[in-house]
Amino acid sequence: MDTLLAANALAALVSAGSSVAGVLRPGLALPKGEPVTVGTDLYARAYAARAVPLGLAAALLAATGTKAAVWPVLAVAGLAQVGDSAIGARHRNAGMALGAGAFAVLHLVSAWWLAR
């Protein structure tokens, strides 16, 4: 159980960290040669405004919370990762699609496991 919660905490921190990297380098997820626009910068910041607090909350609860508190947050984090994976797939960003997809599976299966 501790390993499962640690994996979820790490995944949540990686997700939050990725969003910070996107704010620092908004073109990070774009195909090579595609220009960074005002919209790209806006999206990166809006994404981080959601991903950082959610990632920190999920990581903190996974590390210190009770099952009753952890599973709903992991479910929400998992659904957010499903969306991130879909965005990555739509934009042919394999790293985003596969990474977020793996985190989605981890969070959603863990939420189910803890809730049962």
Summary of the structure (lengths in Angstrom):
residues: 116
radius of gyration: 14.5
end to end distance: 13.6
largest distance: 47.5
contacts: 368
relative contact order: 0.17
helix: 83%
strand: 0%
